[in-house]
Amino acid sequence: METFKRHLDKFIILAEEEYASVLSFFRVLEVKKKETLLLEGEICTSMFFIVKGCLRKFFVNEKGVEQTTEFAIENWWITDTFAYERQIKSSFNIQSVEQSTVLLLDLHSQEELLRKHPVMEHYFRMVYQRAYAAAERRIRYLYEMSREELYIHFSEQYPGFIQRIPQYLIASFLGFTPEYLSEIRAKLRS
């Protein structure tokens, strides 16, 4: 779990023995491609740190279409934050996009972790602040940018996603149909 250690080192300082103790609060999960980690309607009991791979969060709209709201790749967290913090039924599904290795942290373990290692409070505050800022920017982009600009911005900001994630999921994330995304890509190539 060197990946997780390097990630933590960007935010906080932990001695090796303290890191080993921090890690003991997590469970390692090997997740197959398209495996579901959380189903809409289930109590959200866990949050997930991606060591390797990619997960997505989505809901199914009233027309029965999957709407992806978030992707998480290496060194990112994902959960239904509202449901996790309140330990209530989730409004989202979380599924792997590719074979992944994740660290699972449940709320009880997180509370124990924070009691035993107060420095982790700082870590989680920094993570939540960055996630909140990213969500604010995404909302603004959705209002200000044309669909074509939104795709260009996404592909420039996250070129790795374009290579790793199926186009129909990128379309879902951007609020397009796969066909419309194909039209945009064709127009940009010409």
Sequence and secondary structure as in RCSB ss.txt:
>XXXX:A:sequence
METFKRHLDKFIILAEEEYASVLSFFRVLEVKKKETLLLEGEICTSMFFIVKGCLRKFFVNEKGVEQTTEFAIEN
WWITDTFAYERQIKSSFNIQSVEQSTVLLLDLHSQEELLRKHPVMEHYFRMVYQRAYAAAERRIRYLYEMSREEL
YIHFSEQYPGFIQRIPQYLIASFLGFTPEYLSEIRAKLRS
>XXXX:A:secstr
 HHHHHHHHTT    HHHHHHHHTT EEEEE TT EEE TTSB  EEEEEEEEEEEEEEE TTS EEEEEEEETT
 EE  HHHHHHT B SSEEEEEEEEEEEEEEHHHHHHHHHH THHHHHHHHHHHHHHHHHHHHHHHHHHS HHHH
HHHHHHH HHHHHHS HHHHHHHHT  HHHHHHHHHHHH 
